[in-house]
Amino acid sequence: MNIIPAIDLINGQCVRLTEGDFAQQTTYDSDPLAVAQRFEAAGVKRLHLVDLDGARAKQPVNLHVLERIARHTSLHIDFGGGLQSEEAVRQAFDAGARQITAGSIAVREPETVTGWLRTFGAERIIIGADYRDNYISINAWAEQSERTLREFVEFYLATGATTFICTDVSKDGKLQGPSLATYTELRQQLPAAELIASGGVTTIADVKALAAIGMHGAIIGKAIYEGTITLEQLQPWL
């Protein structure tokens, strides 16, 4: 299972939100590059980089941070936030992203994202399946769509997508454990999908449980910054 630390960006700084709420923001470091380099020094290979400013602006805002991290580390970076056009996706790749995550646009404009899958290849496009109460969330998690998590993943599997970041919005940033039951059910229903767990991963026991059910990866954010999971504890997976 891939261990994927997260760096969320607001004003170029490393922050975390609770349930995606910009009013519940904690700033952890003013230098995201230093954070990324600490991860790399511990043996981390992958990084989930989210441009929260970009998500609000509906266009990338922190590409310069992506470029800086890509230039000064060898981390495999997947980048998301504000990617609404093919041009923006190309800018992210040009800045050093190895993969991008298509979030709300994958719900609102499936024809656009299926076009990206054809143009760039399924291995470079991750589908962001953000959900609350089993329904897909959109628009920076402020709204609910009528698509269930399973329907959404099933649709994109049929279009050629392979990898999905499944974020339980209700758990994100709360340090209350991940949605194991949901992930277990989805793994059984759609075994071809490479599922990455996101939201609520709090302890090393959570990581072990996600690995045991066959998750492709686990995104870990606040737990690392708050010290409920240490980089040393993650060594078996790095």
ChimeraX commands (.cxc) that place a marker at each C-alpha (Angstrom):
marker #1 position 0.00,0.00,0.00 radius 0.5
marker #1 position 1.27,3.45,-0.93 radius 0.5
marker #1 position 1.68,5.93,1.90 radius 0.5
marker #1 position 0.88,9.40,0.55 radius 0.5
marker #1 position 1.35,12.37,2.87 radius 0.5
marker #1 position -0.75,15.42,2.05 radius 0.5
marker #1 position 0.23,19.05,1.81 radius 0.5
marker #1 position -2.71,21.45,1.48 radius 0.5
marker #1 position -1.86,24.96,0.33 radius 0.5
marker #1 position -3.39,28.32,1.24 radius 0.5
marker #1 position -1.38,31.48,0.50 radius 0.5
marker #1 position 1.61,29.25,-0.26 radius 0.5
marker #1 position 1.59,27.79,3.26 radius 0.5
marker #1 position 1.01,24.26,4.53 radius 0.5
marker #1 position -2.41,24.09,6.20 radius 0.5
marker #1 position -5.15,21.64,7.12 radius 0.5
marker #1 position -8.88,22.24,7.14 radius 0.5
marker #1 position -11.56,20.34,9.05 radius 0.5
marker #1 position -14.30,18.91,6.78 radius 0.5
marker #1 position -13.03,21.20,4.03 radius 0.5
marker #1 position -14.19,24.26,5.97 radius 0.5
marker #1 position -11.99,27.29,5.31 radius 0.5
marker #1 position -13.15,28.75,8.63 radius 0.5
marker #1 position -11.57,25.76,10.41 radius 0.5
marker #1 position -7.99,26.21,9.23 radius 0.5
marker #1 position -4.73,25.33,11.00 radius 0.5
marker #1 position -1.43,26.50,9.53 radius 0.5
marker #1 position 1.38,24.00,10.18 radius 0.5
marker #1 position 4.32,25.38,8.24 radius 0.5
marker #1 position 5.09,28.45,6.14 radius 0.5
marker #1 position 7.44,26.47,3.90 radius 0.5
marker #1 position 5.81,23.53,2.07 radius 0.5
marker #1 position 9.14,22.63,0.44 radius 0.5
marker #1 position 10.74,22.05,3.84 radius 0.5
marker #1 position 7.80,19.80,4.78 radius 0.5
marker #1 position 8.13,17.85,1.51 radius 0.5
marker #1 position 11.86,17.45,2.04 radius 0.5
marker #1 position 11.25,16.07,5.55 radius 0.5
marker #1 position 8.89,13.52,4.05 radius 0.5
marker #1 position 11.43,12.55,1.39 radius 0.5
marker #1 position 14.23,12.25,3.95 radius 0.5
marker #1 position 12.06,9.75,5.87 radius 0.5
marker #1 position 11.70,7.58,2.77 radius 0.5
marker #1 position 8.36,8.85,1.48 radius 0.5
marker #1 position 8.03,8.46,-2.30 radius 0.5
marker #1 position 4.68,10.12,-3.01 radius 0.5
marker #1 position 2.98,13.41,-2.17 radius 0.5
marker #1 position -0.63,14.58,-2.46 radius 0.5
marker #1 position -0.48,18.35,-3.07 radius 0.5
marker #1 position -3.76,20.27,-2.94 radius 0.5
marker #1 position -4.14,23.88,-4.05 radius 0.5
marker #1 position -7.01,25.04,-1.82 radius 0.5
marker #1 position -6.71,28.60,-3.15 radius 0.5
marker #1 position -7.05,27.12,-6.62 radius 0.5
marker #1 position -10.13,25.13,-5.62 radius 0.5
marker #1 position -11.84,28.38,-4.60 radius 0.5
marker #1 position -10.57,30.35,-7.60 radius 0.5
marker #1 position -11.42,27.53,-10.04 radius 0.5
marker #1 position -7.93,27.82,-11.50 radius 0.5
marker #1 position -4.49,26.86,-10.14 radius 0.5
marker #1 position -2.98,29.48,-7.82 radius 0.5
marker #1 position -0.03,27.66,-6.25 radius 0.5
marker #1 position 1.71,26.20,-9.29 radius 0.5
marker #1 position 4.90,27.94,-8.18 radius 0.5
marker #1 position 4.86,25.81,-5.00 radius 0.5
marker #1 position 4.35,22.66,-7.05 radius 0.5
marker #1 position 7.24,23.65,-9.31 radius 0.5
marker #1 position 9.51,24.34,-6.35 radius 0.5
marker #1 position 8.77,21.00,-4.66 radius 0.5
marker #1 position 9.15,19.10,-7.95 radius 0.5
marker #1 position 12.47,20.79,-8.66 radius 0.5
marker #1 position 13.98,20.23,-5.21 radius 0.5
marker #1 position 12.68,16.72,-4.41 radius 0.5
marker #1 position 12.20,13.51,-6.37 radius 0.5
marker #1 position 8.72,12.94,-4.91 radius 0.5
marker #1 position 5.98,11.55,-7.15 radius 0.5
marker #1 position 3.47,14.40,-6.83 radius 0.5
marker #1 position -0.22,14.26,-7.59 radius 0.5
marker #1 position -1.69,17.74,-7.76 radius 0.5
marker #1 position -5.28,18.91,-7.41 radius 0.5
marker #1 position -7.30,22.04,-6.86 radius 0.5
marker #1 position -8.71,24.37,-9.49 radius 0.5
marker #1 position -8.03,22.16,-12.49 radius 0.5
marker #1 position -10.96,23.08,-14.74 radius 0.5
marker #1 position -9.43,22.98,-18.22 radius 0.5
marker #1 position -7.00,21.00,-20.32 radius 0.5
marker #1 position -4.70,24.02,-20.28 radius 0.5
marker #1 position -4.64,24.00,-16.46 radius 0.5
marker #1 position -3.88,20.26,-16.45 radius 0.5
marker #1 position -0.99,20.85,-18.86 radius 0.5
marker #1 position 0.30,23.65,-16.62 radius 0.5
marker #1 position 0.30,21.27,-13.65 radius 0.5
marker #1 position 2.21,18.63,-15.59 radius 0.5
marker #1 position 4.64,21.27,-16.90 radius 0.5
marker #1 position 5.22,22.43,-13.30 radius 0.5
marker #1 position 6.25,18.91,-12.29 radius 0.5
marker #1 position 3.12,16.96,-11.31 radius 0.5
marker #1 position 3.33,13.28,-12.21 radius 0.5
marker #1 position -0.44,12.90,-11.80 radius 0.5
marker #1 position -3.38,15.25,-11.32 radius 0.5
marker #1 position -6.57,14.73,-9.36 radius 0.5
marker #1 position -9.86,15.66,-11.04 radius 0.5
marker #1 position -12.33,16.56,-8.29 radius 0.5
marker #1 position -15.61,18.45,-8.71 radius 0.5
marker #1 position -15.16,18.74,-12.46 radius 0.5
marker #1 position -15.33,14.95,-12.70 radius 0.5
marker #1 position -18.89,15.21,-11.37 radius 0.5
marker #1 position -19.99,18.34,-13.24 radius 0.5
marker #1 position -18.29,17.72,-16.59 radius 0.5
marker #1 position -17.68,14.00,-17.11 radius 0.5
marker #1 position -17.10,14.51,-20.84 radius 0.5
marker #1 position -14.23,16.89,-20.03 radius 0.5
marker #1 position -12.54,14.43,-17.68 radius 0.5
marker #1 position -13.04,11.44,-19.97 radius 0.5
marker #1 position -11.31,13.59,-22.59 radius 0.5
marker #1 position -8.38,14.09,-20.22 radius 0.5
marker #1 position -8.20,10.32,-19.67 radius 0.5
marker #1 position -7.90,9.83,-23.43 radius 0.5
marker #1 position -5.47,12.71,-23.95 radius 0.5
marker #1 position -3.08,12.17,-21.05 radius 0.5
marker #1 position -3.63,8.49,-20.21 radius 0.5
marker #1 position -5.47,6.91,-17.29 radius 0.5
marker #1 position -2.22,6.48,-15.36 radius 0.5
marker #1 position -1.87,10.28,-15.09 radius 0.5
marker #1 position -5.44,11.18,-14.11 radius 0.5
marker #1 position -6.73,10.32,-10.62 radius 0.5
marker #1 position -10.46,10.67,-10.06 radius 0.5
marker #1 position -11.31,12.44,-6.80 radius 0.5
marker #1 position -14.34,10.71,-5.27 radius 0.5
marker #1 position -15.14,13.04,-2.37 radius 0.5
marker #1 position -18.24,11.90,-0.54 radius 0.5
marker #1 position -20.44,12.45,2.49 radius 0.5
marker #1 position -23.10,9.94,3.61 radius 0.5
marker #1 position -22.26,7.85,0.53 radius 0.5
marker #1 position -23.10,10.68,-1.92 radius 0.5
marker #1 position -20.48,12.53,-3.96 radius 0.5
marker #1 position -19.64,16.06,-2.73 radius 0.5
marker #1 position -18.84,18.94,-5.09 radius 0.5
marker #1 position -17.82,22.60,-5.14 radius 0.5
marker #1 position -15.13,22.49,-2.44 radius 0.5
marker #1 position -17.38,20.01,-0.53 radius 0.5
marker #1 position -20.05,22.66,-0.01 radius 0.5
marker #1 position -22.73,20.78,-1.98 radius 0.5
marker #1 position -23.96,17.22,-2.42 radius 0.5
marker #1 position -24.59,15.65,-5.81 radius 0.5
marker #1 position -27.15,12.90,-6.49 radius 0.5
marker #1 position -24.45,10.39,-7.47 radius 0.5
marker #1 position -23.58,7.65,-5.02 radius 0.5
marker #1 position -19.94,6.79,-4.41 radius 0.5
marker #1 position -20.33,3.40,-6.07 radius 0.5
marker #1 position -22.14,4.80,-9.13 radius 0.5
marker #1 position -19.46,7.42,-9.56 radius 0.5
marker #1 position -16.50,5.03,-9.34 radius 0.5
marker #1 position -18.30,2.49,-11.53 radius 0.5
marker #1 position -18.91,5.11,-14.24 radius 0.5
marker #1 position -15.26,6.17,-14.40 radius 0.5
marker #1 position -13.98,2.60,-14.34 radius 0.5
marker #1 position -16.06,2.02,-17.46 radius 0.5
marker #1 position -14.44,5.05,-19.13 radius 0.5
marker #1 position -10.93,3.73,-18.47 radius 0.5
marker #1 position -9.98,5.39,-15.18 radius 0.5
marker #1 position -8.13,3.16,-12.73 radius 0.5
marker #1 position -7.26,5.17,-9.62 radius 0.5
marker #1 position -9.63,6.90,-7.21 radius 0.5
marker #1 position -8.98,9.01,-4.12 radius 0.5
marker #1 position -12.00,8.34,-1.90 radius 0.5
marker #1 position -12.33,11.10,0.70 radius 0.5
marker #1 position -14.95,10.88,3.42 radius 0.5
marker #1 position -15.59,14.60,3.89 radius 0.5
marker #1 position -17.31,14.02,7.24 radius 0.5
marker #1 position -14.10,12.56,8.66 radius 0.5
marker #1 position -11.51,14.79,7.00 radius 0.5
marker #1 position -9.25,16.52,9.52 radius 0.5
marker #1 position -11.09,15.12,12.54 radius 0.5
marker #1 position -8.66,12.36,13.55 radius 0.5
marker #1 position -11.52,9.93,14.20 radius 0.5
marker #1 position -10.50,7.01,11.98 radius 0.5
marker #1 position -11.20,6.22,8.32 radius 0.5
marker #1 position -14.35,4.79,6.73 radius 0.5
marker #1 position -13.25,1.16,6.80 radius 0.5
marker #1 position -16.73,-0.27,6.22 radius 0.5
marker #1 position -17.27,1.88,3.12 radius 0.5
marker #1 position -13.86,1.02,1.69 radius 0.5
marker #1 position -14.30,-2.68,2.41 radius 0.5
marker #1 position -17.66,-2.73,0.63 radius 0.5
marker #1 position -16.33,-0.77,-2.35 radius 0.5
marker #1 position -13.31,-3.06,-2.65 radius 0.5
marker #1 position -15.63,-6.06,-2.78 radius 0.5
marker #1 position -18.02,-4.46,-5.29 radius 0.5
marker #1 position -15.40,-2.98,-7.62 radius 0.5
marker #1 position -12.18,-5.00,-7.23 radius 0.5
marker #1 position -10.65,-3.50,-10.40 radius 0.5
marker #1 position -10.56,0.00,-8.90 radius 0.5
marker #1 position -7.33,1.17,-7.26 radius 0.5
marker #1 position -8.75,2.90,-4.19 radius 0.5
marker #1 position -6.82,5.43,-2.13 radius 0.5
marker #1 position -8.28,6.14,1.31 radius 0.5
marker #1 position -8.44,9.74,2.45 radius 0.5
marker #1 position -9.99,11.34,5.50 radius 0.5
marker #1 position -9.72,10.32,9.13 radius 0.5
marker #1 position -6.54,8.21,9.02 radius 0.5
marker #1 position -5.38,8.74,12.60 radius 0.5
marker #1 position -3.25,5.89,13.97 radius 0.5
marker #1 position -0.88,3.25,12.71 radius 0.5
marker #1 position -3.66,0.72,13.44 radius 0.5
marker #1 position -5.78,2.57,10.84 radius 0.5
marker #1 position -2.96,2.20,8.31 radius 0.5
marker #1 position -2.67,-1.52,9.02 radius 0.5
marker #1 position -6.42,-1.98,8.68 radius 0.5
marker #1 position -6.48,-0.19,5.30 radius 0.5
marker #1 position -3.59,-2.32,4.07 radius 0.5
marker #1 position -5.38,-5.47,5.25 radius 0.5
marker #1 position -8.46,-4.78,3.10 radius 0.5
marker #1 position -6.30,-4.19,0.03 radius 0.5
marker #1 position -6.38,-0.42,-0.39 radius 0.5
marker #1 position -4.04,0.88,-3.09 radius 0.5
marker #1 position -2.94,3.80,-0.92 radius 0.5
marker #1 position -3.64,5.93,2.14 radius 0.5
marker #1 position -3.43,9.71,2.22 radius 0.5
marker #1 position -2.30,10.95,5.62 radius 0.5
marker #1 position -2.41,14.62,6.52 radius 0.5
marker #1 position -3.29,15.95,9.94 radius 0.5
marker #1 position -2.21,12.75,11.73 radius 0.5
marker #1 position 1.40,13.36,10.69 radius 0.5
marker #1 position 1.31,17.06,11.57 radius 0.5
marker #1 position -0.31,16.38,14.96 radius 0.5
marker #1 position 1.97,13.42,15.68 radius 0.5
marker #1 position -0.70,10.72,16.08 radius 0.5
marker #1 position 1.21,8.87,13.33 radius 0.5
marker #1 position 4.96,9.29,13.03 radius 0.5
marker #1 position 7.08,8.89,9.93 radius 0.5
marker #1 position 9.05,6.26,11.84 radius 0.5
marker #1 position 5.91,4.16,12.34 radius 0.5
marker #1 position 5.25,4.30,8.61 radius 0.5
marker #1 position 8.64,2.83,7.70 radius 0.5
marker #1 position 7.30,-0.69,6.90 radius 0.5
marker #1 position 5.34,0.81,4.00 radius 0.5
marker #1 position 7.98,3.23,2.74 radius 0.5
marker link #1:1,2 radius 0.2
marker link #1:2,3 radius 0.2
marker link #1:3,4 radius 0.2
marker link #1:4,5 radius 0.2
marker link #1:5,6 radius 0.2
marker link #1:6,7 radius 0.2
marker link #1:7,8 radius 0.2
marker link #1:8,9 radius 0.2
marker link #1:9,10 radius 0.2
marker link #1:10,11 radius 0.2
marker link #1:11,12 radius 0.2
marker link #1:12,13 radius 0.2
marker link #1:13,14 radius 0.2
marker link #1:14,15 radius 0.2
marker link #1:15,16 radius 0.2
marker link #1:16,17 radius 0.2
marker link #1:17,18 radius 0.2
marker link #1:18,19 radius 0.2
marker link #1:19,20 radius 0.2
marker link #1:20,21 radius 0.2
marker link #1:21,22 radius 0.2
marker link #1:22,23 radius 0.2
marker link #1:23,24 radius 0.2
marker link #1:24,25 radius 0.2
marker link #1:25,26 radius 0.2
marker link #1:26,27 radius 0.2
marker link #1:27,28 radius 0.2
marker link #1:28,29 radius 0.2
marker link #1:29,30 radius 0.2
marker link #1:30,31 radius 0.2
marker link #1:31,32 radius 0.2
marker link #1:32,33 radius 0.2
marker link #1:33,34 radius 0.2
marker link #1:34,35 radius 0.2
marker link #1:35,36 radius 0.2
marker link #1:36,37 radius 0.2
marker link #1:37,38 radius 0.2
marker link #1:38,39 radius 0.2
marker link #1:39,40 radius 0.2
marker link #1:40,41 radius 0.2
marker link #1:41,42 radius 0.2
marker link #1:42,43 radius 0.2
marker link #1:43,44 radius 0.2
marker link #1:44,45 radius 0.2
marker link #1:45,46 radius 0.2
marker link #1:46,47 radius 0.2
marker link #1:47,48 radius 0.2
marker link #1:48,49 radius 0.2
marker link #1:49,50 radius 0.2
marker link #1:50,51 radius 0.2
marker link #1:51,52 radius 0.2
marker link #1:52,53 radius 0.2
marker link #1:53,54 radius 0.2
marker link #1:54,55 radius 0.2
marker link #1:55,56 radius 0.2
marker link #1:56,57 radius 0.2
marker link #1:57,58 radius 0.2
marker link #1:58,59 radius 0.2
marker link #1:59,60 radius 0.2
marker link #1:60,61 radius 0.2
marker link #1:61,62 radius 0.2
marker link #1:62,63 radius 0.2
marker link #1:63,64 radius 0.2
marker link #1:64,65 radius 0.2
marker link #1:65,66 radius 0.2
marker link #1:66,67 radius 0.2
marker link #1:67,68 radius 0.2
marker link #1:68,69 radius 0.2
marker link #1:69,70 radius 0.2
marker link #1:70,71 radius 0.2
marker link #1:71,72 radius 0.2
marker link #1:72,73 radius 0.2
marker link #1:73,74 radius 0.2
marker link #1:74,75 radius 0.2
marker link #1:75,76 radius 0.2
marker link #1:76,77 radius 0.2
marker link #1:77,78 radius 0.2
marker link #1:78,79 radius 0.2
marker link #1:79,80 radius 0.2
marker link #1:80,81 radius 0.2
marker link #1:81,82 radius 0.2
marker link #1:82,83 radius 0.2
marker link #1:83,84 radius 0.2
marker link #1:84,85 radius 0.2
marker link #1:85,86 radius 0.2
marker link #1:86,87 radius 0.2
marker link #1:87,88 radius 0.2
marker link #1:88,89 radius 0.2
marker link #1:89,90 radius 0.2
marker link #1:90,91 radius 0.2
marker link #1:91,92 radius 0.2
marker link #1:92,93 radius 0.2
marker link #1:93,94 radius 0.2
marker link #1:94,95 radius 0.2
marker link #1:95,96 radius 0.2
marker link #1:96,97 radius 0.2
marker link #1:97,98 radius 0.2
marker link #1:98,99 radius 0.2
marker link #1:99,100 radius 0.2
marker link #1:100,101 radius 0.2
marker link #1:101,102 radius 0.2
marker link #1:102,103 radius 0.2
marker link #1:103,104 radius 0.2
marker link #1:104,105 radius 0.2
marker link #1:105,106 radius 0.2
marker link #1:106,107 radius 0.2
marker link #1:107,108 radius 0.2
marker link #1:108,109 radius 0.2
marker link #1:109,110 radius 0.2
marker link #1:110,111 radius 0.2
marker link #1:111,112 radius 0.2
marker link #1:112,113 radius 0.2
marker link #1:113,114 radius 0.2
marker link #1:114,115 radius 0.2
marker link #1:115,116 radius 0.2
marker link #1:116,117 radius 0.2
marker link #1:117,118 radius 0.2
marker link #1:118,119 radius 0.2
marker link #1:119,120 radius 0.2
marker link #1:120,121 radius 0.2
marker link #1:121,122 radius 0.2
marker link #1:122,123 radius 0.2
marker link #1:123,124 radius 0.2
marker link #1:124,125 radius 0.2
marker link #1:125,126 radius 0.2
marker link #1:126,127 radius 0.2
marker link #1:127,128 radius 0.2
marker link #1:128,129 radius 0.2
marker link #1:129,130 radius 0.2
marker link #1:130,131 radius 0.2
marker link #1:131,132 radius 0.2
marker link #1:132,133 radius 0.2
marker link #1:133,134 radius 0.2
marker link #1:134,135 radius 0.2
marker link #1:135,136 radius 0.2
marker link #1:136,137 radius 0.2
marker link #1:137,138 radius 0.2
marker link #1:138,139 radius 0.2
marker link #1:139,140 radius 0.2
marker link #1:140,141 radius 0.2
marker link #1:141,142 radius 0.2
marker link #1:142,143 radius 0.2
marker link #1:143,144 radius 0.2
marker link #1:144,145 radius 0.2
marker link #1:145,146 radius 0.2
marker link #1:146,147 radius 0.2
marker link #1:147,148 radius 0.2
marker link #1:148,149 radius 0.2
marker link #1:149,150 radius 0.2
marker link #1:150,151 radius 0.2
marker link #1:151,152 radius 0.2
marker link #1:152,153 radius 0.2
marker link #1:153,154 radius 0.2
marker link #1:154,155 radius 0.2
marker link #1:155,156 radius 0.2
marker link #1:156,157 radius 0.2
marker link #1:157,158 radius 0.2
marker link #1:158,159 radius 0.2
marker link #1:159,160 radius 0.2
marker link #1:160,161 radius 0.2
marker link #1:161,162 radius 0.2
marker link #1:162,163 radius 0.2
marker link #1:163,164 radius 0.2
marker link #1:164,165 radius 0.2
marker link #1:165,166 radius 0.2
marker link #1:166,167 radius 0.2
marker link #1:167,168 radius 0.2
marker link #1:168,169 radius 0.2
marker link #1:169,170 radius 0.2
marker link #1:170,171 radius 0.2
marker link #1:171,172 radius 0.2
marker link #1:172,173 radius 0.2
marker link #1:173,174 radius 0.2
marker link #1:174,175 radius 0.2
marker link #1:175,176 radius 0.2
marker link #1:176,177 radius 0.2
marker link #1:177,178 radius 0.2
marker link #1:178,179 radius 0.2
marker link #1:179,180 radius 0.2
marker link #1:180,181 radius 0.2
marker link #1:181,182 radius 0.2
marker link #1:182,183 radius 0.2
marker link #1:183,184 radius 0.2
marker link #1:184,185 radius 0.2
marker link #1:185,186 radius 0.2
marker link #1:186,187 radius 0.2
marker link #1:187,188 radius 0.2
marker link #1:188,189 radius 0.2
marker link #1:189,190 radius 0.2
marker link #1:190,191 radius 0.2
marker link #1:191,192 radius 0.2
marker link #1:192,193 radius 0.2
marker link #1:193,194 radius 0.2
marker link #1:194,195 radius 0.2
marker link #1:195,196 radius 0.2
marker link #1:196,197 radius 0.2
marker link #1:197,198 radius 0.2
marker link #1:198,199 radius 0.2
marker link #1:199,200 radius 0.2
marker link #1:200,201 radius 0.2
marker link #1:201,202 radius 0.2
marker link #1:202,203 radius 0.2
marker link #1:203,204 radius 0.2
marker link #1:204,205 radius 0.2
marker link #1:205,206 radius 0.2
marker link #1:206,207 radius 0.2
marker link #1:207,208 radius 0.2
marker link #1:208,209 radius 0.2
marker link #1:209,210 radius 0.2
marker link #1:210,211 radius 0.2
marker link #1:211,212 radius 0.2
marker link #1:212,213 radius 0.2
marker link #1:213,214 radius 0.2
marker link #1:214,215 radius 0.2
marker link #1:215,216 radius 0.2
marker link #1:216,217 radius 0.2
marker link #1:217,218 radius 0.2
marker link #1:218,219 radius 0.2
marker link #1:219,220 radius 0.2
marker link #1:220,221 radius 0.2
marker link #1:221,222 radius 0.2
marker link #1:222,223 radius 0.2
marker link #1:223,224 radius 0.2
marker link #1:224,225 radius 0.2
marker link #1:225,226 radius 0.2
marker link #1:226,227 radius 0.2
marker link #1:227,228 radius 0.2
marker link #1:228,229 radius 0.2
marker link #1:229,230 radius 0.2
marker link #1:230,231 radius 0.2
marker link #1:231,232 radius 0.2
marker link #1:232,233 radius 0.2
marker link #1:233,234 radius 0.2
marker link #1:234,235 radius 0.2
marker link #1:235,236 radius 0.2
marker link #1:236,237 radius 0.2
marker link #1:237,238 radius 0.2
view
